[in-house]
Amino acid sequence: MFYGLNNLIKKILPKQLFYRGLLIVATPIIILQITISVVFFDSLWIKTNKGMTRSLVSEIKTFLDTYKNENINKNYISSLFQKNFELEINYVDSAVLPKSDEERWFSPMDRTLRRELKSNNLNYWFDTVSFKNKVELKISHESGYFQFFIPKERLTNSSARIFAFWITLPAILVISIAMIFLKNQTRPIIKLAEASEKFGRGEDIDEFRPSGALEIRKAGYEFERMRKRITRHLNQRSEMLSGISHDLRTPLTRIKLQLALIKDKKIATELSEDVNEMEKMLNEYLQFAKTGAEEKSERFKLEELIKFILRKYNDKKINFNFDESIIYEGRQELLKRCFKNLIDNSLKYASTIEIKSKKLRKEIVIDIDDDGPGIPKNEYKNVFKPFYKIDKSRSDSKSSVGLGLSISSDIVRSHGGKIKLDRSNLGGLNVRVFLPF
């Protein structure tokens, strides 16, 4: 029971920190205002109105009782009550009280007046809405009825409106000020989140300057230190791989020159194949190292990028279908390398390839399907590891070192996306690329 209630509360509560903070500030103020208002209306306003109404009905009852006395000058009594109690009194002879309309149960003034008139056993009819500042009251007497016009301030206390105004205005003012301060407190968190998102995508960001409360500043300083450590590590990795690959090219060049001088062509051919294989490996190492290279983001049409890649293949077994034009912001050269690696991988083993895309609310999905032999399901995660190969029989060349999918995965993740593998509808492998939009 408590678990279900806890989940319900979590669903109802706002997700953003700003609105949660506003709820923490506003809720006590609103509860306090409601409590004060209820206490005021119950203990002061309603009781005051009740006393005023009771006094008025007592005056009317006194007038009626006095009017029945035959020894009293009736005109004098009427003028006296009109003068001293601000009552306009008219007697309508040979008339019947109008039929009562629907009771306005939501009006405190109507309820109180009705209750007091009934408690004095009076046959009455009244109207509190037809006149702006007066209440019309009719009470039967002998063959007709008395018509009273009573000022509304005799029945209700006007201070309730002033009280409601002064209790609401400060609450709105306090909550507005709280909103401004909360906005200033959440802004540094939003900036930190934006900087983290950009860094996670591999984008170059300016020096991050922490601001806000002490805890937020501390988180910002730690993020900046972490960013510098990761950047230093990536640069060291790239420089190391680039240096090793570059240094190995020099002895390979000398070996090629020496092979040209060997008279035994069979041995020279075999050694040349090994040298070519090593060169291809070095190219893959360099390509892997370049995934950490700096490149600025730009806006471009994603379908035009893939069309540009496919023009180089000019292969009829590749079917390309984009539902709509998609403008994407990212690092174009890195994405070009990513899709090229994925297409190359499919072309090695498949005779038919289909590329299609769909645009969702928050991301772009690109599917690359082929009719090749596919990959065992238990190897889906392993193939993204650097230098990992399932087995030698899948490779048409010993030059592959298992970096293609790893490079593609790094590029997609650097854009905040992900790659998933699955069984294709064509019978082979389905590579699904998710890019945040």
C-alpha positions as a Python dict, from the first residue, in 0.01 Angstrom:
ca = {
    (1, 'M'): (0, 0, 0),
    (2, 'F'): (273, 246, 104),
    (3, 'Y'): (481, 150, -200),
    (4, 'G'): (190, 230, -434),
    (5, 'L'): (124, 559, -251),
    (6, 'N'): (491, 649, -276),
    (7, 'N'): (490, 586, -654),
    (8, 'L'): (172, 793, -692),
    (9, 'I'): (331, 1086, -506),
    (10, 'K'): (643, 1060, -725),
    (11, 'K'): (428, 1076, -1039),
    (12, 'I'): (235, 1379, -913),
    (13, 'L'): (537, 1578, -795),
    (14, 'P'): (715, 1795, -1054),
    (15, 'K'): (1041, 1659, -1197),
    (16, 'Q'): (1239, 1984, -1228),
    (17, 'L'): (1431, 2126, -931),
    (18, 'F'): (1292, 2478, -986),
    (19, 'Y'): (930, 2366, -954),
    (20, 'R'): (1011, 2138, -660),
    (21, 'G'): (1178, 2429, -481),
    (22, 'L'): (883, 2653, -564),
    (23, 'L'): (649, 2389, -425),
    (24, 'I'): (850, 2375, -100),
    (25, 'V'): (831, 2754, -65),
    (26, 'A'): (475, 2811, -187),
    (27, 'T'): (298, 2523, -10),
    (28, 'P'): (356, 2647, 351),
    (29, 'I'): (258, 3001, 250),
    (30, 'I'): (-64, 2885, 83),
    (31, 'I'): (-152, 2654, 375),
    (32, 'L'): (-88, 2937, 620),
    (33, 'Q'): (-304, 3178, 418),
    (34, 'I'): (-589, 2927, 395),
    (35, 'T'): (-569, 2855, 769),
    (36, 'I'): (-573, 3225, 859),
    (37, 'S'): (-861, 3288, 616),
    (38, 'V'): (-1067, 3000, 756),
    (39, 'V'): (-1008, 3116, 1113),
    (40, 'F'): (-1090, 3476, 1019),
    (41, 'F'): (-1411, 3391, 835),
    (42, 'D'): (-1525, 3141, 1096),
    (43, 'S'): (-1440, 3325, 1417),
    (44, 'L'): (-1470, 3688, 1311),
    (45, 'W'): (-1646, 3757, 984),
    (46, 'I'): (-1927, 3499, 1004),
    (47, 'K'): (-1989, 3563, 1374),
    (48, 'T'): (-1989, 3939, 1316),
    (49, 'N'): (-2236, 3904, 1028),
    (50, 'K'): (-2450, 3676, 1239),
    (51, 'G'): (-2463, 3933, 1519),
    (52, 'M'): (-2544, 4216, 1278),
    (53, 'T'): (-2823, 4014, 1112),
    (54, 'R'): (-2966, 3911, 1447),
    (55, 'S'): (-2971, 4274, 1561),
    (56, 'L'): (-3145, 4381, 1239),
    (57, 'V'): (-3412, 4110, 1263),
    (58, 'S'): (-3467, 4202, 1627),
    (59, 'E'): (-3527, 4564, 1523),
    (60, 'I'): (-3774, 4452, 1256),
    (61, 'K'): (-3948, 4222, 1506),
    (62, 'T'): (-3966, 4512, 1751),
    (63, 'F'): (-4117, 4732, 1482),
    (64, 'L'): (-4382, 4470, 1398),
    (65, 'D'): (-4473, 4414, 1762),
    (66, 'T'): (-4496, 4788, 1823),
    (67, 'Y'): (-4699, 4841, 1504),
    (68, 'K'): (-4962, 4596, 1628),
    (69, 'N'): (-5034, 4815, 1930),
    (70, 'E'): (-5352, 5009, 1856),
    (71, 'N'): (-5260, 5290, 2096),
    (72, 'I'): (-4939, 5379, 1909),
    (73, 'N'): (-4920, 5627, 1624),
    (74, 'K'): (-4823, 5403, 1337),
    (75, 'N'): (-4684, 5680, 1116),
    (76, 'Y'): (-4470, 5802, 1402),
    (77, 'I'): (-4330, 5453, 1462),
    (78, 'S'): (-4249, 5410, 1090),
    (79, 'S'): (-4072, 5744, 1068),
    (80, 'L'): (-3885, 5677, 1393),
    (81, 'F'): (-3746, 5344, 1270),
    (82, 'Q'): (-3660, 5495, 935),
    (83, 'K'): (-3471, 5777, 1102),
    (84, 'N'): (-3286, 5583, 1372),
    (85, 'F'): (-3224, 5247, 1199),
    (86, 'E'): (-3192, 5350, 833),
    (87, 'L'): (-3488, 5136, 731),
    (88, 'E'): (-3709, 5233, 438),
    (89, 'I'): (-4052, 5097, 534),
    (90, 'N'): (-4358, 5073, 311),
    (91, 'Y'): (-4680, 4888, 373),
    (92, 'V'): (-4848, 4723, 76),
    (93, 'D'): (-5210, 4641, 149),
    (94, 'S'): (-5408, 4358, -8),
    (95, 'A'): (-5098, 4192, -150),
    (96, 'V'): (-4941, 3848, -129),
    (97, 'L'): (-4570, 3773, -81),
    (98, 'P'): (-4392, 3668, -401),
    (99, 'K'): (-4290, 3308, -441),
    (100, 'S'): (-3939, 3238, -314),
    (101, 'D'): (-3675, 3176, -577),
    (102, 'E'): (-3409, 2911, -542),
    (103, 'E'): (-3210, 2957, -224),
    (104, 'R'): (-2860, 3093, -267),
    (105, 'W'): (-2700, 2839, -30),
    (106, 'F'): (-2348, 2958, -118),
    (107, 'S'): (-2413, 3312, 12),
    (108, 'P'): (-2329, 3354, 385),
    (109, 'M'): (-2550, 3666, 403),
    (110, 'D'): (-2855, 3482, 262),
    (111, 'R'): (-2806, 3182, 492),
    (112, 'T'): (-2770, 3396, 805),
    (113, 'L'): (-3070, 3617, 722),
    (114, 'R'): (-3289, 3317, 642),
    (115, 'R'): (-3193, 3144, 967),
    (116, 'E'): (-3272, 3448, 1184),
    (117, 'L'): (-3606, 3516, 1014),
    (118, 'K'): (-3714, 3156, 1061),
    (119, 'S'): (-3611, 3157, 1427),
    (120, 'N'): (-3848, 3455, 1483),
    (121, 'N'): (-4137, 3276, 1309),
    (122, 'L'): (-4175, 3541, 1040),
    (123, 'N'): (-4337, 3484, 702),
    (124, 'Y'): (-4083, 3649, 470),
    (125, 'W'): (-3937, 3700, 125),
    (126, 'F'): (-3611, 3878, 50),
    (127, 'D'): (-3385, 3965, -241),
    (128, 'T'): (-3012, 4038, -194),
    (129, 'V'): (-2900, 4062, -558),
    (130, 'S'): (-3133, 4301, -740),
    (131, 'F'): (-2992, 4612, -571),
    (132, 'K'): (-2625, 4691, -539),
    (133, 'N'): (-2623, 4850, -192),
    (134, 'K'): (-2959, 4743, -50),
    (135, 'V'): (-3152, 4431, 47),
    (136, 'E'): (-3525, 4411, -17),
    (137, 'L'): (-3716, 4231, 257),
    (138, 'K'): (-4092, 4164, 263),
    (139, 'I'): (-4274, 4038, 573),
    (140, 'S'): (-4643, 3957, 571),
    (141, 'H'): (-4871, 4152, 802),
    (142, 'E'): (-5248, 4115, 821),
    (143, 'S'): (-5387, 4141, 463),
    (144, 'G'): (-5065, 4271, 307),
    (145, 'Y'): (-4694, 4290, 380),
    (146, 'F'): (-4428, 4535, 492),
    (147, 'Q'): (-4155, 4616, 243),
    (148, 'F'): (-3816, 4700, 396),
    (149, 'F'): (-3516, 4836, 210),
    (150, 'I'): (-3207, 4771, 424),
    (151, 'P'): (-2848, 4888, 356),
    (152, 'K'): (-2623, 4589, 298),
    (153, 'E'): (-2367, 4718, 548),
    (154, 'R'): (-2631, 4645, 816),
    (155, 'L'): (-2602, 4275, 729),
    (156, 'T'): (-2242, 4212, 630),
    (157, 'N'): (-1897, 4341, 719),
    (158, 'S'): (-1713, 4487, 418),
    (159, 'S'): (-1371, 4436, 583),
    (160, 'A'): (-1365, 4078, 448),
    (161, 'R'): (-1276, 4201, 101),
    (162, 'I'): (-999, 4424, 236),
    (163, 'F'): (-871, 4135, 446),
    (164, 'A'): (-875, 3900, 144),
    (165, 'F'): (-689, 4158, -62),
    (166, 'W'): (-417, 4222, 196),
    (167, 'I'): (-368, 3855, 274),
    (168, 'T'): (-346, 3756, -96),
    (169, 'L'): (-123, 4038, -219),
    (170, 'P'): (170, 3967, 21),
    (171, 'A'): (148, 3595, -61),
    (172, 'I'): (174, 3664, -434),
    (173, 'L'): (460, 3909, -369),
    (174, 'V'): (654, 3660, -150),
    (175, 'I'): (606, 3374, -398),
    (176, 'S'): (717, 3599, -688),
    (177, 'I'): (1035, 3696, -502),
    (178, 'A'): (1095, 3328, -418),
    (179, 'M'): (1060, 3239, -787),
    (180, 'I'): (1327, 3495, -882),
    (181, 'F'): (1571, 3363, -619),
    (182, 'L'): (1498, 3001, -710),
    (183, 'K'): (1560, 3079, -1077),
    (184, 'N'): (1897, 3231, -987),
    (185, 'Q'): (1985, 2924, -779),
    (186, 'T'): (1890, 2671, -1048),
    (187, 'R'): (2061, 2859, -1334),
    (188, 'P'): (2415, 2741, -1235),
    (189, 'I'): (2289, 2381, -1222),
    (190, 'I'): (2143, 2415, -1572),
    (191, 'K'): (2472, 2560, -1699),
    (192, 'L'): (2664, 2272, -1539),
    (193, 'A'): (2427, 2020, -1702),
    (194, 'E'): (2467, 2189, -2043),
    (195, 'A'): (2847, 2189, -2011),
    (196, 'S'): (2840, 1820, -1910),
    (197, 'E'): (2618, 1734, -2207),
    (198, 'K'): (2847, 1917, -2451),
    (199, 'F'): (3156, 1754, -2306),
    (200, 'G'): (2985, 1414, -2317),
    (201, 'R'): (2927, 1465, -2689),
    (202, 'G'): (3293, 1552, -2739),
    (203, 'E'): (3225, 1916, -2824),
    (204, 'D'): (3481, 2180, -2738),
    (205, 'I'): (3361, 2400, -2451),
    (206, 'D'): (3507, 2716, -2307),
    (207, 'E'): (3654, 2730, -1959),
    (208, 'F'): (3364, 2649, -1727),
    (209, 'R'): (3320, 2907, -1449),
    (210, 'P'): (3126, 2766, -1151),
    (211, 'S'): (2873, 2995, -984),
    (212, 'G'): (2582, 2981, -742),
    (213, 'A'): (2572, 2825, -395),
    (214, 'L'): (2877, 2666, -233),
    (215, 'E'): (2767, 2309, -308),
    (216, 'I'): (2697, 2392, -673),
    (217, 'R'): (3033, 2568, -705),
    (218, 'K'): (3206, 2264, -560),
    (219, 'A'): (3032, 2036, -812),
    (220, 'G'): (3133, 2277, -1091),
    (221, 'Y'): (3499, 2282, -981),
    (222, 'E'): (3507, 1900, -963),
    (223, 'F'): (3351, 1877, -1308),
    (224, 'E'): (3613, 2112, -1451),
    (225, 'R'): (3895, 1910, -1294),
    (226, 'M'): (3744, 1588, -1428),
    (227, 'R'): (3705, 1739, -1775),
    (228, 'K'): (4071, 1841, -1783),
    (229, 'R'): (4187, 1496, -1667),
    (230, 'I'): (3976, 1318, -1931),
    (231, 'T'): (4089, 1559, -2203),
    (232, 'R'): (4451, 1506, -2103),
    (233, 'H'): (4403, 1128, -2110),
    (234, 'L'): (4239, 1136, -2455),
    (235, 'N'): (4514, 1357, -2593),
    (236, 'Q'): (4782, 1127, -2451),
    (237, 'R'): (4612, 823, -2605),
    (238, 'S'): (4582, 990, -2944),
    (239, 'E'): (4939, 1117, -2936),
    (240, 'M'): (5072, 776, -2831),
    (241, 'L'): (4887, 585, -3105),
    (242, 'S'): (4975, 846, -3364),
    (243, 'G'): (5341, 842, -3258),
    (244, 'I'): (5366, 463, -3266),
    (245, 'S'): (5194, 441, -3603),
    (246, 'H'): (5410, 718, -3747),
    (247, 'D'): (5733, 567, -3614),
    (248, 'L'): (5652, 226, -3762),
    (249, 'R'): (5604, 370, -4111),
    (250, 'T'): (5977, 447, -4141),
    (251, 'P'): (6104, 86, -4099),
    (252, 'L'): (5818, -38, -4320),
    (253, 'T'): (5932, 195, -4596),
    (254, 'R'): (6290, 62, -4564),
    (255, 'I'): (6161, -296, -4578),
    (256, 'K'): (5972, -213, -4900),
    (257, 'L'): (6291, -77, -5056),
    (258, 'Q'): (6484, -388, -4954),
    (259, 'L'): (6212, -616, -5093),
    (260, 'A'): (6254, -453, -5431),
    (261, 'L'): (6615, -578, -5436),
    (262, 'I'): (6531, -942, -5356),
    (263, 'K'): (6568, -1162, -5663),
    (264, 'D'): (6340, -1440, -5539),
    (265, 'K'): (6000, -1307, -5650),
    (266, 'K'): (5802, -1563, -5449),
    (267, 'I'): (5962, -1462, -5120),
    (268, 'A'): (5937, -1094, -5216),
    (269, 'T'): (5564, -1128, -5292),
    (270, 'E'): (5491, -1303, -4961),
    (271, 'L'): (5686, -1045, -4764),
    (272, 'S'): (5516, -760, -4954),
    (273, 'E'): (5175, -898, -4857),
    (274, 'D'): (5282, -896, -4491),
    (275, 'V'): (5409, -540, -4525),
    (276, 'N'): (5080, -429, -4689),
    (277, 'E'): (4890, -597, -4408),
    (278, 'M'): (5094, -407, -4149),
    (279, 'E'): (5030, -80, -4333),
    (280, 'K'): (4656, -142, -4328),
    (281, 'M'): (4677, -215, -3957),
    (282, 'L'): (4861, 111, -3899),
    (283, 'N'): (4593, 299, -4095),
    (284, 'E'): (4326, 153, -3866),
    (285, 'Y'): (4528, 249, -3558),
    (286, 'L'): (4555, 606, -3687),
    (287, 'Q'): (4185, 615, -3764),
    (288, 'F'): (4108, 493, -3412),
    (289, 'A'): (4333, 763, -3267),
    (290, 'K'): (4160, 1034, -3472),
    (291, 'T'): (3822, 967, -3307),
    (292, 'G'): (3938, 1189, -3023),
    (293, 'A'): (4048, 1468, -3253),
    (294, 'E'): (3882, 1805, -3212),
    (295, 'E'): (3616, 1899, -3463),
    (296, 'K'): (3353, 2170, -3433),
    (297, 'S'): (2984, 2088, -3458),
    (298, 'E'): (2789, 2217, -3757),
    (299, 'R'): (2438, 2188, -3898),
    (300, 'F'): (2392, 1970, -4206),
    (301, 'K'): (2142, 1743, -4380),
    (302, 'L'): (2194, 1388, -4259),
    (303, 'E'): (2060, 1226, -4575),
    (304, 'E'): (2300, 1432, -4788),
    (305, 'L'): (2589, 1302, -4579),
    (306, 'I'): (2492, 939, -4638),
    (307, 'K'): (2427, 1003, -5009),
    (308, 'F'): (2778, 1149, -5037),
    (309, 'I'): (2921, 830, -4882),
    (310, 'L'): (2717, 603, -5111),
    (311, 'R'): (2823, 791, -5426),
    (312, 'K'): (3176, 663, -5371),
    (313, 'Y'): (3054, 303, -5365),
    (314, 'N'): (2821, 327, -5666),
    (315, 'D'): (2691, -13, -5562),
    (316, 'K'): (2348, -124, -5682),
    (317, 'K'): (2306, -366, -5393),
    (318, 'I'): (2268, -73, -5150),
    (319, 'N'): (1910, 60, -5117),
    (320, 'F'): (1880, 400, -4951),
    (321, 'N'): (1550, 545, -4825),
    (322, 'F'): (1500, 852, -4605),
    (323, 'D'): (1142, 943, -4513),
    (324, 'E'): (1212, 1316, -4469),
    (325, 'S'): (1490, 1568, -4472),
    (326, 'I'): (1664, 1581, -4133),
    (327, 'I'): (1875, 1877, -4023),
    (328, 'Y'): (2125, 1754, -3766),
    (329, 'E'): (2391, 1934, -3563),
    (330, 'G'): (2709, 1736, -3509),
    (331, 'R'): (3062, 1667, -3629),
    (332, 'Q'): (3019, 1582, -3992),
    (333, 'E'): (3355, 1418, -4061),
    (334, 'L'): (3330, 1187, -3761),
    (335, 'L'): (2977, 1076, -3857),
    (336, 'K'): (3094, 1021, -4213),
    (337, 'R'): (3366, 788, -4082),
    (338, 'C'): (3113, 611, -3859),
    (339, 'F'): (2862, 532, -4138),
    (340, 'K'): (3143, 440, -4377),
    (341, 'N'): (3273, 181, -4130),
    (342, 'L'): (2925, 33, -4081),
    (343, 'I'): (2857, 17, -4456),
    (344, 'D'): (3201, -135, -4524),
    (345, 'N'): (3136, -400, -4264),
    (346, 'S'): (2804, -495, -4426),
    (347, 'L'): (2949, -496, -4780),
    (348, 'K'): (3208, -758, -4679),
    (349, 'Y'): (2949, -1023, -4600),
    (350, 'A'): (2617, -924, -4764),
    (351, 'S'): (2474, -906, -5115),
    (352, 'T'): (2188, -666, -5029),
    (353, 'I'): (2193, -367, -4794),
    (354, 'E'): (1903, -142, -4697),
    (355, 'I'): (1952, 195, -4523),
    (356, 'K'): (1650, 380, -4386),
    (357, 'S'): (1572, 634, -4118),
    (358, 'K'): (1288, 768, -3908),
    (359, 'K'): (1260, 1083, -3703),
    (360, 'L'): (1114, 1050, -3354),
    (361, 'R'): (1032, 1323, -3103),
    (362, 'K'): (1373, 1331, -2934),
    (363, 'E'): (1601, 1123, -3154),
    (364, 'I'): (1683, 1006, -3505),
    (365, 'V'): (1695, 633, -3578),
    (366, 'I'): (1902, 503, -3872),
    (367, 'D'): (1880, 134, -3966),
    (368, 'I'): (2138, -52, -4175),
    (369, 'D'): (2010, -401, -4267),
    (370, 'D'): (2190, -669, -4466),
    (371, 'D'): (2131, -1030, -4574),
    (372, 'G'): (2470, -1158, -4462),
    (373, 'P'): (2546, -1432, -4208),
    (374, 'G'): (2493, -1196, -3916),
    (375, 'I'): (2655, -1210, -3573),
    (376, 'P'): (2569, -1448, -3287),
    (377, 'K'): (2356, -1279, -3023),
    (378, 'N'): (2605, -1348, -2745),
    (379, 'E'): (2869, -1151, -2939),
    (380, 'Y'): (2667, -828, -2977),
    (381, 'K'): (2848, -652, -2692),
    (382, 'N'): (3193, -796, -2762),
    (383, 'V'): (3220, -673, -3122),
    (384, 'F'): (3229, -313, -2998),
    (385, 'K'): (3544, -378, -2797),
    (386, 'P'): (3867, -246, -2956),
    (387, 'F'): (4078, -511, -3138),
    (388, 'Y'): (3812, -779, -3086),
    (389, 'K'): (3737, -1026, -3368),
    (390, 'I'): (3482, -1308, -3349),
    (391, 'D'): (3689, -1550, -3556),
    (392, 'K'): (3924, -1546, -3850),
    (393, 'S'): (3671, -1709, -4085),
    (394, 'R'): (3458, -1390, -4084),
    (395, 'S'): (3743, -1181, -4222),
    (396, 'D'): (3829, -1175, -4587),
    (397, 'S'): (4163, -1022, -4499),
    (398, 'K'): (4407, -1059, -4216),
    (399, 'S'): (4453, -685, -4219),
    (400, 'S'): (4142, -625, -4006),
    (401, 'V'): (4228, -562, -3641),
    (402, 'G'): (3871, -526, -3513),
    (403, 'L'): (3848, -148, -3476),
    (404, 'G'): (3568, -63, -3721),
    (405, 'L'): (3268, -111, -3492),
    (406, 'S'): (3461, 24, -3194),
    (407, 'I'): (3535, 348, -3382),
    (408, 'S'): (3172, 379, -3494),
    (409, 'S'): (3047, 319, -3140),
    (410, 'D'): (3284, 584, -2998),
    (411, 'I'): (3169, 839, -3256),
    (412, 'V'): (2798, 779, -3192),
    (413, 'R'): (2843, 789, -2815),
    (414, 'S'): (3043, 1111, -2845),
    (415, 'H'): (2726, 1261, -3001),
    (416, 'G'): (2516, 1140, -2708),
    (417, 'G'): (2370, 844, -2901),
    (418, 'K'): (2405, 466, -2903),
    (419, 'I'): (2431, 168, -3139),
    (420, 'K'): (2230, -153, -3107),
    (421, 'L'): (2263, -478, -3300),
    (422, 'D'): (1977, -712, -3381),
    (423, 'R'): (1856, -968, -3632),
    (424, 'S'): (1769, -808, -3966),
    (425, 'N'): (1444, -862, -4154),
    (426, 'L'): (1664, -958, -4450),
    (427, 'G'): (1809, -1246, -4251),
    (428, 'G'): (2143, -1087, -4165),
    (429, 'L'): (2248, -814, -3923),
    (430, 'N'): (2057, -501, -3828),
    (431, 'V'): (2266, -207, -3705),
    (432, 'R'): (2048, 60, -3545),
    (433, 'V'): (2202, 402, -3475),
    (434, 'F'): (2028, 637, -3231),
    (435, 'L'): (2124, 1005, -3245),
    (436, 'P'): (1967, 1259, -3006),
    (437, 'F'): (1774, 1530, -3188),
}
